[in-house]
């Protein structure tokens, strides 16, 4: 998979605490699969956390600043 063919996604696992990480993926479904694999390998070590009130997985295309 060429890096040019991928997008950057912010992926969140939400279980009363929102845990999020960033991945390069072809689609939202691919982004969630990659984040789940990261979670299965390292637990929440690669995720940042904040308190929320729901449970879900979600992927959102991330905006990349023009100066990066």
PQR file of N, CA, C, O and H, with PARSE charges and radii, in Angstrom:
ATOM      1  N   UNK A   1       0.856  -1.173   0.000 -0.4000 1.5000
ATOM      2  CA  UNK A   1       0.000   0.000   0.000 -0.0000 2.0000
ATOM      3  C   UNK A   1       0.898   1.231   0.000  0.5500 1.7000
ATOM      4  O   UNK A   1       1.719   1.416   0.898 -0.5500 1.4000
ATOM      5  N   UNK A   2       0.738   2.033  -0.974 -0.4000 1.5000
ATOM      6  CA  UNK A   2       1.501   3.263  -1.118 -0.0000 2.0000
ATOM      7  C   UNK A   2       1.012   4.313  -0.116  0.5500 1.7000
ATOM      8  O   UNK A   2      -0.196   4.486   0.042 -0.5500 1.4000
ATOM      9  H   UNK A   2       0.070   1.883  -1.704  0.4000 1.0000
ATOM     10  N   UNK A   3       1.931   5.020   0.567 -0.4000 1.5000
ATOM     11  CA  UNK A   3       1.500   6.084   1.482 -0.0000 2.0000
ATOM     12  C   UNK A   3       0.662   7.149   0.781  0.5500 1.7000
ATOM     13  O   UNK A   3      -0.191   7.774   1.412 -0.5500 1.4000
ATOM     14  H   UNK A   3       2.912   4.880   0.439  0.4000 1.0000
ATOM     15  N   UNK A   4       0.889   7.361  -0.502 -0.4000 1.5000
ATOM     16  CA  UNK A   4       0.106   8.361  -1.236 -0.0000 2.0000
ATOM     17  C   UNK A   4      -1.350   7.942  -1.378  0.5500 1.7000
ATOM     18  O   UNK A   4      -2.218   8.793  -1.573 -0.5500 1.4000
ATOM     19  H   UNK A   4       1.581   6.853  -1.014  0.4000 1.0000
ATOM     20  N   UNK A   5      -1.633   6.640  -1.283 -0.4000 1.5000
ATOM     21  CA  UNK A   5      -2.994   6.133  -1.430 -0.0000 2.0000
ATOM     22  C   UNK A   5      -3.755   6.117  -0.109  0.5500 1.7000
ATOM     23  O   UNK A   5      -4.929   5.748  -0.082 -0.5500 1.4000
ATOM     24  H   UNK A   5      -0.928   5.949  -1.125  0.4000 1.0000
ATOM     25  N   UNK A   6      -3.111   6.510   0.978 -0.4000 1.5000
ATOM     26  CA  UNK A   6      -3.757   6.457   2.291 -0.0000 2.0000
ATOM     27  C   UNK A   6      -4.097   7.849   2.791  0.5500 1.7000
ATOM     28  O   UNK A   6      -3.556   8.852   2.325 -0.5500 1.4000
ATOM     29  H   UNK A   6      -2.157   6.810   0.956  0.4000 1.0000
ATOM     30  N   UNK A   7      -5.019   7.883   3.764 -0.4000 1.5000
ATOM     31  CA  UNK A   7      -5.379   9.125   4.453 -0.0000 2.0000
ATOM     32  C   UNK A   7      -5.072   8.938   5.926  0.5500 1.7000
ATOM     33  O   UNK A   7      -4.976   7.810   6.408 -0.5500 1.4000
ATOM     34  H   UNK A   7      -5.459   7.068   4.142  0.4000 1.0000
ATOM     35  N   UNK A   8      -4.919  10.031   6.633 -0.4000 1.5000
ATOM     36  CA  UNK A   8      -4.699   9.986   8.076 -0.0000 2.0000
ATOM     37  C   UNK A   8      -6.058  10.018   8.761  0.5500 1.7000
ATOM     38  O   UNK A   8      -6.884  10.884   8.471 -0.5500 1.4000
ATOM     39  H   UNK A   8      -4.997  10.948   6.242  0.4000 1.0000
ATOM     40  N   UNK A   9      -6.291   9.071   9.671 -0.4000 1.5000
ATOM     41  CA  UNK A   9      -7.551   8.984  10.411 -0.0000 2.0000
ATOM     42  C   UNK A   9      -7.286   9.090  11.904  0.5500 1.7000
ATOM     43  O   UNK A   9      -6.302   8.558  12.419 -0.5500 1.4000
ATOM     44  H   UNK A   9      -5.621   8.367   9.906  0.4000 1.0000
ATOM     45  N   UNK A  10      -8.188   9.788  12.588 -0.4000 1.5000
ATOM     46  CA  UNK A  10      -8.224   9.768  14.059 -0.0000 2.0000
ATOM     47  C   UNK A  10      -9.216   8.685  14.415  0.5500 1.7000
ATOM     48  O   UNK A  10     -10.383   8.766  14.033 -0.5500 1.4000
ATOM     49  H   UNK A  10      -8.987  10.220  12.169  0.4000 1.0000
ATOM     50  N   UNK A  11      -8.769   7.663  15.147 -0.4000 1.5000
ATOM     51  CA  UNK A  11      -9.639   6.548  15.508 -0.0000 2.0000
ATOM     52  C   UNK A  11      -9.825   6.546  17.015  0.5500 1.7000
ATOM     53  O   UNK A  11      -8.864   6.678  17.773 -0.5500 1.4000
ATOM     54  H   UNK A  11      -7.821   7.598  15.457  0.4000 1.0000
ATOM     55  N   UNK A  12     -11.084   6.393  17.443 -0.4000 1.5000
ATOM     56  CA  UNK A  12     -11.407   6.411  18.866 -0.0000 2.0000
ATOM     57  C   UNK A  12     -12.099   5.139  19.291  0.5500 1.7000
ATOM     58  O   UNK A  12     -12.970   4.632  18.583 -0.5500 1.4000
ATOM     59  H   UNK A  12     -11.865   6.286  16.827  0.4000 1.0000
ATOM     60  N   UNK A  13     -11.719   4.623  20.438 -0.4000 1.5000
ATOM     61  CA  UNK A  13     -12.456   3.570  21.134 -0.0000 2.0000
ATOM     62  C   UNK A  13     -13.067   4.273  22.329  0.5500 1.7000
ATOM     63  O   UNK A  13     -12.351   4.889  23.120 -0.5500 1.4000
ATOM     64  H   UNK A  13     -11.011   5.035  21.013  0.4000 1.0000
ATOM     65  N   UNK A  14     -14.381   4.189  22.471 -0.4000 1.5000
ATOM     66  CA  UNK A  14     -15.067   4.940  23.514 -0.0000 2.0000
ATOM     67  C   UNK A  14     -15.760   3.965  24.464  0.5500 1.7000
ATOM     68  O   UNK A  14     -16.632   3.203  24.046 -0.5500 1.4000
ATOM     69  H   UNK A  14     -14.962   3.689  21.829  0.4000 1.0000
ATOM     70  N   UNK A  15     -15.376   3.986  25.737 -0.4000 1.5000
ATOM     71  CA  UNK A  15     -15.972   3.110  26.752 -0.0000 2.0000
ATOM     72  C   UNK A  15     -16.114   3.874  28.071  0.5500 1.7000
ATOM     73  O   UNK A  15     -15.607   3.434  29.103 -0.5500 1.4000
ATOM     74  H   UNK A  15     -14.667   4.604  26.077  0.4000 1.0000
ATOM     75  N   UNK A  16     -16.782   4.979  28.037 -0.4000 1.5000
ATOM     76  CA  UNK A  16     -16.894   5.961  29.117 -0.0000 2.0000
ATOM     77  C   UNK A  16     -15.621   6.790  29.235  0.5500 1.7000
ATOM     78  O   UNK A  16     -15.612   7.827  29.898 -0.5500 1.4000
ATOM     79  H   UNK A  16     -17.194   5.336  27.198  0.4000 1.0000
ATOM     80  N   UNK A  17     -14.557   6.342  28.601 -0.4000 1.5000
ATOM     81  CA  UNK A  17     -13.353   7.138  28.399 -0.0000 2.0000
ATOM     82  C   UNK A  17     -13.044   7.043  26.915  0.5500 1.7000
ATOM     83  O   UNK A  17     -13.049   5.942  26.364 -0.5500 1.4000
ATOM     84  H   UNK A  17     -14.564   5.499  28.062  0.4000 1.0000
ATOM     85  N   UNK A  18     -12.779   8.148  26.257 -0.4000 1.5000
ATOM     86  CA  UNK A  18     -12.442   8.110  24.835 -0.0000 2.0000
ATOM     87  C   UNK A  18     -10.936   7.940  24.703  0.5500 1.7000
ATOM     88  O   UNK A  18     -10.161   8.754  25.205 -0.5500 1.4000
ATOM     89  H   UNK A  18     -12.775   9.042  26.705  0.4000 1.0000
ATOM     90  N   UNK A  19     -10.534   6.881  24.027 -0.4000 1.5000
ATOM     91  CA  UNK A  19      -9.123   6.590  23.765 -0.0000 2.0000
ATOM     92  C   UNK A  19      -8.928   6.778  22.266  0.5500 1.7000
ATOM     93  O   UNK A  19      -9.638   6.158  21.474 -0.5500 1.4000
ATOM     94  H   UNK A  19     -11.164   6.220  23.619  0.4000 1.0000
ATOM     95  N   UNK A  20      -7.970   7.631  21.856 -0.4000 1.5000
ATOM     96  CA  UNK A  20      -7.809   7.877  20.429 -0.0000 2.0000
ATOM     97  C   UNK A  20      -6.358   7.778  20.001  0.5500 1.7000
ATOM     98  O   UNK A  20      -5.438   8.014  20.784 -0.5500 1.4000
ATOM     99  H   UNK A  20      -7.393   8.134  22.499  0.4000 1.0000
ATOM    100  N   UNK A  21      -6.176   7.420  18.725 -0.4000 1.5000
ATOM    101  CA  UNK A  21      -4.865   7.350  18.102 -0.0000 2.0000
ATOM    102  C   UNK A  21      -5.015   7.740  16.642  0.5500 1.7000
ATOM    103  O   UNK A  21      -6.137   7.849  16.148 -0.5500 1.4000
ATOM    104  H   UNK A  21      -6.923   7.228  18.089  0.4000 1.0000
ATOM    105  N   UNK A  22      -3.927   7.947  15.955 -0.4000 1.5000
ATOM    106  CA  UNK A  22      -3.948   8.282  14.533 -0.0000 2.0000
ATOM    107  C   UNK A  22      -3.309   7.157  13.736  0.5500 1.7000
ATOM    108  O   UNK A  22      -2.285   6.608  14.144 -0.5500 1.4000
ATOM    109  H   UNK A  22      -3.015   7.858  16.357  0.4000 1.0000
ATOM    110  N   UNK A  23      -3.913   6.808  12.592 -0.4000 1.5000
ATOM    111  CA  UNK A  23      -3.378   5.775  11.695 -0.0000 2.0000
ATOM    112  C   UNK A  23      -3.497   6.249  10.254  0.5500 1.7000
ATOM    113  O   UNK A  23      -4.305   7.126   9.949 -0.5500 1.4000
ATOM    114  H   UNK A  23      -4.745   7.254  12.261  0.4000 1.0000
ATOM    115  N   UNK A  24      -2.693   5.669   9.368 -0.4000 1.5000
ATOM    116  CA  UNK A  24      -2.841   5.868   7.928 -0.0000 2.0000
ATOM    117  C   UNK A  24      -3.642   4.696   7.392  0.5500 1.7000
ATOM    118  O   UNK A  24      -3.304   3.546   7.671 -0.5500 1.4000
ATOM    119  H   UNK A  24      -2.037   4.957   9.616  0.4000 1.0000
ATOM    120  N   UNK A  25      -4.699   4.962   6.625 -0.4000 1.5000
ATOM    121  CA  UNK A  25      -5.577   3.900   6.150 -0.0000 2.0000
ATOM    122  C   UNK A  25      -6.263   4.306   4.857  0.5500 1.7000
ATOM    123  O   UNK A  25      -6.285   5.481   4.489 -0.5500 1.4000
ATOM    124  H   UNK A  25      -4.973   5.897   6.399  0.4000 1.0000
ATOM    125  N   UNK A  26      -6.827   3.308   4.167 -0.4000 1.5000
ATOM    126  CA  UNK A  26      -7.535   3.539   2.913 -0.0000 2.0000
ATOM    127  C   UNK A  26      -8.976   3.986   3.122  0.5500 1.7000
ATOM    128  O   UNK A  26      -9.553   4.644   2.255 -0.5500 1.4000
ATOM    129  H   UNK A  26      -6.810   2.354   4.466  0.4000 1.0000
ATOM    130  N   UNK A  27      -9.571   3.631   4.280 -0.4000 1.5000
ATOM    131  CA  UNK A  27     -10.974   3.941   4.553 -0.0000 2.0000
ATOM    132  C   UNK A  27     -11.189   3.988   6.061  0.5500 1.7000
ATOM    133  O   UNK A  27     -10.296   3.639   6.834 -0.5500 1.4000
ATOM    134  H   UNK A  27      -9.103   3.097   4.984  0.4000 1.0000
ATOM    135  N   UNK A  28     -12.376   4.420   6.473 -0.4000 1.5000
ATOM    136  CA  UNK A  28     -12.707   4.433   7.900 -0.0000 2.0000
ATOM    137  C   UNK A  28     -12.689   3.021   8.479  0.5500 1.7000
ATOM    138  O   UNK A  28     -12.218   2.818   9.598 -0.5500 1.4000
ATOM    139  H   UNK A  28     -13.100   4.704   5.845  0.4000 1.0000
ATOM    140  N   UNK A  29     -13.202   2.039   7.723 -0.4000 1.5000
ATOM    141  CA  UNK A  29     -13.217   0.655   8.190 -0.0000 2.0000
ATOM    142  C   UNK A  29     -11.787   0.128   8.360  0.5500 1.7000
ATOM    143  O   UNK A  29     -11.486  -0.558   9.337 -0.5500 1.4000
ATOM    144  H   UNK A  29     -13.585   2.204   6.814  0.4000 1.0000
ATOM    145  N   UNK A  30     -10.915   0.451   7.409 -0.4000 1.5000
ATOM    146  CA  UNK A  30      -9.510   0.056   7.486 -0.0000 2.0000
ATOM    147  C   UNK A  30      -8.843   0.728   8.687  0.5500 1.7000
ATOM    148  O   UNK A  30      -8.039   0.105   9.380 -0.5500 1.4000
ATOM    149  H   UNK A  30     -11.160   1.008   6.615  0.4000 1.0000
ATOM    150  N   UNK A  31      -9.173   1.989   8.929 -0.4000 1.5000
ATOM    151  CA  UNK A  31      -8.608   2.717  10.065 -0.0000 2.0000
ATOM    152  C   UNK A  31      -9.004   2.061  11.387  0.5500 1.7000
ATOM    153  O   UNK A  31      -8.163   1.894  12.270 -0.5500 1.4000
ATOM    154  H   UNK A  31      -9.826   2.495   8.366  0.4000 1.0000
ATOM    155  N   UNK A  32     -10.274   1.688  11.528 -0.4000 1.5000
ATOM    156  CA  UNK A  32     -10.725   1.019  12.756 -0.0000 2.0000
ATOM    157  C   UNK A  32     -10.012  -0.319  12.909  0.5500 1.7000
ATOM    158  O   UNK A  32      -9.573  -0.658  14.008 -0.5500 1.4000
ATOM    159  H   UNK A  32     -10.957   1.824  10.810  0.4000 1.0000
ATOM    160  N   UNK A  33      -9.890  -1.085  11.828 -0.4000 1.5000
ATOM    161  CA  UNK A  33      -9.211  -2.387  11.897 -0.0000 2.0000
ATOM    162  C   UNK A  33      -7.759  -2.204  12.352  0.5500 1.7000
ATOM    163  O   UNK A  33      -7.265  -2.983  13.167 -0.5500 1.4000
ATOM    164  H   UNK A  33     -10.247  -0.809  10.935  0.4000 1.0000
ATOM    165  N   UNK A  34      -7.086  -1.197  11.840 -0.4000 1.5000
ATOM    166  CA  UNK A  34      -5.704  -0.941  12.243 -0.0000 2.0000
ATOM    167  C   UNK A  34      -5.617  -0.527  13.709  0.5500 1.7000
ATOM    168  O   UNK A  34      -4.725  -0.976  14.428 -0.5500 1.4000
ATOM    169  H   UNK A  34      -7.488  -0.564  11.178  0.4000 1.0000
ATOM    170  N   UNK A  35      -6.537   0.324  14.155 -0.4000 1.5000
ATOM    171  CA  UNK A  35      -6.531   0.748  15.557 -0.0000 2.0000
ATOM    172  C   UNK A  35      -6.826  -0.427  16.487  0.5500 1.7000
ATOM    173  O   UNK A  35      -6.223  -0.540  17.554 -0.5500 1.4000
ATOM    174  H   UNK A  35      -7.262   0.689  13.571  0.4000 1.0000
ATOM    175  N   UNK A  36      -7.742  -1.294  16.091 -0.4000 1.5000
ATOM    176  CA  UNK A  36      -8.037  -2.491  16.895 -0.0000 2.0000
ATOM    177  C   UNK A  36      -6.792  -3.380  16.971  0.5500 1.7000
ATOM    178  O   UNK A  36      -6.491  -3.927  18.032 -0.5500 1.4000
ATOM    179  H   UNK A  36      -8.233  -1.202  15.224  0.4000 1.0000
ATOM    180  N   UNK A  37      -6.067  -3.527  15.860 -0.4000 1.5000
ATOM    181  CA  UNK A  37      -4.835  -4.323  15.861 -0.0000 2.0000
ATOM    182  C   UNK A  37      -3.792  -3.704  16.791  0.5500 1.7000
ATOM    183  O   UNK A  37      -3.115  -4.419  17.530 -0.5500 1.4000
ATOM    184  H   UNK A  37      -6.311  -3.082  14.998  0.4000 1.0000
ATOM    185  N   UNK A  38      -3.661  -2.366  16.757 -0.4000 1.5000
ATOM    186  CA  UNK A  38      -2.739  -1.676  17.671 -0.0000 2.0000
ATOM    187  C   UNK A  38      -3.158  -1.939  19.113  0.5500 1.7000
ATOM    188  O   UNK A  38      -2.319  -2.234  19.964 -0.5500 1.4000
ATOM    189  H   UNK A  38      -4.211  -1.784  16.157  0.4000 1.0000
ATOM    190  N   UNK A  39      -4.453  -1.833  19.385 -0.4000 1.5000
ATOM    191  CA  UNK A  39      -4.972  -2.089  20.738 -0.0000 2.0000
ATOM    192  C   UNK A  39      -4.684  -3.523  21.170  0.5500 1.7000
ATOM    193  O   UNK A  39      -4.256  -3.761  22.299 -0.5500 1.4000
ATOM    194  H   UNK A  39      -5.135  -1.594  18.694  0.4000 1.0000
ATOM    195  N   UNK A  40      -4.920  -4.486  20.264 -0.4000 1.5000
ATOM    196  CA  UNK A  40      -4.685  -5.892  20.605 -0.0000 2.0000
ATOM    197  C   UNK A  40      -3.209  -6.170  20.866  0.5500 1.7000
ATOM    198  O   UNK A  40      -2.876  -7.048  21.662 -0.5500 1.4000
ATOM    199  H   UNK A  40      -5.268  -4.293  19.346  0.4000 1.0000
ATOM    200  N   UNK A  41      -2.328  -5.434  20.207 -0.4000 1.5000
ATOM    201  CA  UNK A  41      -0.891  -5.621  20.375 -0.0000 2.0000
ATOM    202  C   UNK A  41      -0.354  -4.905  21.614  0.5500 1.7000
ATOM    203  O   UNK A  41       0.427  -5.484  22.369 -0.5500 1.4000
ATOM    204  H   UNK A  41      -2.599  -4.720  19.561  0.4000 1.0000
ATOM    205  N   UNK A  42      -0.764  -3.654  21.830 -0.4000 1.5000
ATOM    206  CA  UNK A  42      -0.176  -2.801  22.881 -0.0000 2.0000
ATOM    207  C   UNK A  42      -1.161  -2.288  23.919  0.5500 1.7000
ATOM    208  O   UNK A  42      -0.792  -1.469  24.760 -0.5500 1.4000
ATOM    209  H   UNK A  42      -1.399  -3.184  21.216  0.4000 1.0000
ATOM    210  N   UNK A  43      -2.402  -2.750  23.880 -0.4000 1.5000
ATOM    211  CA  UNK A  43      -3.389  -2.188  24.797 -0.0000 2.0000
ATOM    212  C   UNK A  43      -3.594  -0.716  24.488  0.5500 1.7000
ATOM    213  O   UNK A  43      -3.622  -0.331  23.319 -0.5500 1.4000
ATOM    214  H   UNK A  43      -2.702  -3.416  23.197  0.4000 1.0000
ATOM    215  N   UNK A  44      -3.733   0.098  25.495 -0.4000 1.5000
ATOM    216  CA  UNK A  44      -3.990   1.528  25.294 -0.0000 2.0000
ATOM    217  C   UNK A  44      -2.717   2.371  25.301  0.5500 1.7000
ATOM    218  O   UNK A  44      -2.791   3.597  25.378 -0.5500 1.4000
ATOM    219  H   UNK A  44      -3.710  -0.214  26.444  0.4000 1.0000
ATOM    220  N   UNK A  45      -1.552   1.730  25.222 -0.4000 1.5000
ATOM    221  CA  UNK A  45      -0.279   2.456  25.281 -0.0000 2.0000
ATOM    222  C   UNK A  45      -0.125   3.465  24.146  0.5500 1.7000
ATOM    223  O   UNK A  45       0.545   4.482  24.326 -0.5500 1.4000
ATOM    224  H   UNK A  45      -1.491   0.733  25.160  0.4000 1.0000
ATOM    225  N   UNK A  46      -0.726   3.212  22.983 -0.4000 1.5000
ATOM    226  CA  UNK A  46      -0.595   4.103  21.825 -0.0000 2.0000
ATOM    227  C   UNK A  46      -1.771   5.077  21.694  0.5500 1.7000
ATOM    228  O   UNK A  46      -1.870   5.795  20.699 -0.5500 1.4000
ATOM    229  H   UNK A  46      -1.271   2.386  22.837  0.4000 1.0000
ATOM    230  N   UNK A  47      -2.660   5.106  22.687 -0.4000 1.5000
ATOM    231  CA  UNK A  47      -3.869   5.937  22.651 -0.0000 2.0000
ATOM    232  C   UNK A  47      -3.785   7.038  23.703  0.5500 1.7000
ATOM    233  O   UNK A  47      -3.186   6.844  24.761 -0.5500 1.4000
ATOM    234  H   UNK A  47      -2.581   4.523  23.496  0.4000 1.0000
ATOM    235  N   UNK A  48      -4.387   8.199  23.411 -0.4000 1.5000
ATOM    236  CA  UNK A  48      -4.582   9.224  24.431 -0.0000 2.0000
ATOM    237  C   UNK A  48      -6.006   9.053  24.967  0.5500 1.7000
ATOM    238  O   UNK A  48      -6.852   8.472  24.286 -0.5500 1.4000
ATOM    239  H   UNK A  48      -4.873   8.356  22.551  0.4000 1.0000
ATOM    240  N   UNK A  49      -6.281   9.545  26.166 -0.4000 1.5000
ATOM    241  CA  UNK A  49      -7.575   9.281  26.806 -0.0000 2.0000
ATOM    242  C   UNK A  49      -8.233  10.536  27.358  0.5500 1.7000
ATOM    243  O   UNK A  49      -7.558  11.469  27.793 -0.5500 1.4000
ATOM    244  H   UNK A  49      -5.594  10.016  26.720  0.4000 1.0000
ATOM    245  N   UNK A  50      -9.594  10.543  27.334 -0.4000 1.5000
ATOM    246  CA  UNK A  50     -10.398  11.587  27.965 -0.0000 2.0000
ATOM    247  C   UNK A  50     -11.750  10.995  28.346  0.5500 1.7000
ATOM    248  O   UNK A  50     -12.186  10.022  27.731 -0.5500 1.4000
ATOM    249  H   UNK A  50     -10.142   9.785  26.981  0.4000 1.0000
ATOM    250  N   UNK A  51     -12.420  11.559  29.341 -0.4000 1.5000
ATOM    251  CA  UNK A  51     -13.679  11.026  29.855 -0.0000 2.0000
ATOM    252  C   UNK A  51     -14.864  11.430  28.982  0.5500 1.7000
ATOM    253  O   UNK A  51     -14.998  12.598  28.616 -0.5500 1.4000
ATOM    254  H   UNK A  51     -12.067  12.350  29.840  0.4000 1.0000
ATOM    255  N   UNK A  52     -15.742  10.446  28.642 -0.4000 1.5000
ATOM    256  CA  UNK A  52     -16.979  10.672  27.887 -0.0000 2.0000
ATOM    257  C   UNK A  52     -18.058   9.752  28.453  0.5500 1.7000
ATOM    258  O   UNK A  52     -17.811   9.059  29.440 -0.5500 1.4000
ATOM    259  H   UNK A  52     -15.633   9.497  28.940  0.4000 1.0000
ATOM    260  N   UNK A  53     -19.269   9.727  27.843 -0.4000 1.5000
ATOM    261  CA  UNK A  53     -20.359   8.922  28.390 -0.0000 2.0000
ATOM    262  C   UNK A  53     -20.994   7.982  27.374  0.5500 1.7000
ATOM    263  O   UNK A  53     -22.220   7.878  27.337 -0.5500 1.4000
ATOM    264  H   UNK A  53     -19.470  10.289  27.041  0.4000 1.0000
ATOM    265  N   UNK A  54     -20.199   7.285  26.537 -0.4000 1.5000
ATOM    266  CA  UNK A  54     -20.759   6.332  25.583 -0.0000 2.0000
ATOM    267  C   UNK A  54     -19.744   5.250  25.272  0.5500 1.7000
ATOM    268  O   UNK A  54     -18.599   5.338  25.714 -0.5500 1.4000
ATOM    269  H   UNK A  54     -19.203   7.369  26.567  0.4000 1.0000
ATOM    270  N   UNK A  55     -20.143   4.211  24.509 -0.4000 1.5000
ATOM    271  CA  UNK A  55     -19.224   3.157  24.073 -0.0000 2.0000
ATOM    272  C   UNK A  55     -19.354   2.984  22.568  0.5500 1.7000
ATOM    273  O   UNK A  55     -20.461   2.793  22.064 -0.5500 1.4000
ATOM    274  H   UNK A  55     -21.073   4.139  24.150  0.4000 1.0000
ATOM    275  N   UNK A  56     -18.243   3.048  21.843 -0.4000 1.5000
ATOM    276  CA  UNK A  56     -18.271   2.908  20.381 -0.0000 2.0000
ATOM    277  C   UNK A  56     -16.849   2.928  19.847  0.5500 1.7000
ATOM    278  O   UNK A  56     -15.916   3.304  20.557 -0.5500 1.4000
ATOM    279  H   UNK A  56     -17.344   3.204  22.253  0.4000 1.0000
ATOM    280  N   UNK A  57     -16.683   2.518  18.583 -0.4000 1.5000
ATOM    281  CA  UNK A  57     -15.447   2.735  17.830 -0.0000 2.0000
ATOM    282  C   UNK A  57     -15.813   3.698  16.715  0.5500 1.7000
ATOM    283  O   UNK A  57     -16.885   3.554  16.125 -0.5500 1.4000
ATOM    284  H   UNK A  57     -17.440   2.213  18.006  0.4000 1.0000
ATOM    285  N   UNK A  58     -14.974   4.669  16.401 -0.4000 1.5000
ATOM    286  CA  UNK A  58     -15.234   5.554  15.286 -0.0000 2.0000
ATOM    287  C   UNK A  58     -13.931   5.984  14.643  0.5500 1.7000
ATOM    288  O   UNK A  58     -12.890   6.060  15.296 -0.5500 1.4000
ATOM    289  H   UNK A  58     -14.103   4.785  16.880  0.4000 1.0000
ATOM    290  N   UNK A  59     -14.007   6.264  13.343 -0.4000 1.5000
ATOM    291  CA  UNK A  59     -12.849   6.776  12.600 -0.0000 2.0000
ATOM    292  C   UNK A  59     -13.277   8.018  11.860  0.5500 1.7000
ATOM    293  O   UNK A  59     -14.345   8.044  11.247 -0.5500 1.4000
ATOM    294  H   UNK A  59     -14.852   6.201  12.813  0.4000 1.0000
ATOM    295  N   UNK A  60     -12.454   9.051  11.909 -0.4000 1.5000
ATOM    296  CA  UNK A  60     -12.737  10.311  11.238 -0.0000 2.0000
ATOM    297  C   UNK A  60     -11.470  10.732  10.500  0.5500 1.7000
ATOM    298  O   UNK A  60     -10.381  10.736  11.075 -0.5500 1.4000
ATOM    299  H   UNK A  60     -11.587   9.030  12.407  0.4000 1.0000
ATOM    300  N   UNK A  61     -11.617  11.087   9.228 -0.4000 1.5000
ATOM    301  CA  UNK A  61     -10.452  11.566   8.478 -0.0000 2.0000
ATOM    302  C   UNK A  61      -9.899  12.794   9.191  0.5500 1.7000
ATOM    303  O   UNK A  61     -10.641  13.718   9.525 -0.5500 1.4000
ATOM    304  H   UNK A  61     -12.501  11.084   8.762  0.4000 1.0000
ATOM    305  N   UNK A  62      -8.604  12.793   9.417 -0.4000 1.5000
ATOM    306  CA  UNK A  62      -7.959  13.880  10.146 -0.0000 2.0000
ATOM    307  C   UNK A  62      -7.443  14.932   9.178  0.5500 1.7000
ATOM    308  O   UNK A  62      -6.929  14.612   8.106 -0.5500 1.4000
ATOM    309  H   UNK A  62      -8.002  12.042   9.146  0.4000 1.0000
ATOM    310  N   UNK A  63      -7.584  16.171   9.565 -0.4000 1.5000
ATOM    311  CA  UNK A  63      -7.056  17.280   8.782 -0.0000 2.0000
ATOM    312  C   UNK A  63      -5.564  17.362   9.052  0.5500 1.7000
ATOM    313  O   UNK A  63      -5.134  17.316  10.204 -0.5500 1.4000
ATOM    314  H   UNK A  63      -8.002  16.431  10.436  0.4000 1.0000
ATOM    315  N   UNK A  64      -4.790  17.480   8.015 -0.4000 1.5000
ATOM    316  CA  UNK A  64      -3.336  17.607   8.166 -0.0000 2.0000
ATOM    317  C   UNK A  64      -2.975  19.075   7.960  0.5500 1.7000
ATOM    318  O   UNK A  64      -3.277  19.647   6.912 -0.5500 1.4000
ATOM    319  H   UNK A  64      -5.140  17.517   7.078  0.4000 1.0000
ATOM    320  N   UNK A  65      -2.329  19.689   8.956 -0.4000 1.5000
ATOM    321  CA  UNK A  65      -1.937  21.089   8.816 -0.0000 2.0000
ATOM    322  C   UNK A  65      -1.043  21.271   7.586  0.5500 1.7000
ATOM    323  O   UNK A  65      -0.229  20.397   7.285 -0.5500 1.4000
ATOM    324  H   UNK A  65      -2.084  19.224   9.807  0.4000 1.0000
ATOM    325  N   UNK A  66      -1.179  22.368   6.887 -0.4000 1.5000
ATOM    326  CA  UNK A  66      -0.395  22.621   5.674 -0.0000 2.0000
ATOM    327  C   UNK A  66       1.091  22.777   5.943  0.5500 1.7000
ATOM    328  O   UNK A  66       1.896  22.651   5.020 -0.5500 1.4000
ATOM    329  H   UNK A  66      -1.840  23.077   7.131  0.4000 1.0000
ATOM    330  N   UNK A  67       1.476  23.050   7.189 -0.4000 1.5000
ATOM    331  CA  UNK A  67       2.898  23.249   7.484 -0.0000 2.0000
ATOM    332  C   UNK A  67       3.604  21.958   7.861  0.5500 1.7000
ATOM    333  O   UNK A  67       4.773  21.994   8.245 -0.5500 1.4000
ATOM    334  H   UNK A  67       0.822  23.153   7.939  0.4000 1.0000
ATOM    335  N   UNK A  68       2.924  20.809   7.761 -0.4000 1.5000
ATOM    336  CA  UNK A  68       3.551  19.516   8.084 -0.0000 2.0000
ATOM    337  C   UNK A  68       4.251  18.934   6.872  0.5500 1.7000
ATOM    338  O   UNK A  68       4.832  17.852   6.955 -0.5500 1.4000
ATOM    339  H   UNK A  68       1.974  20.779   7.448  0.4000 1.0000
TER
END
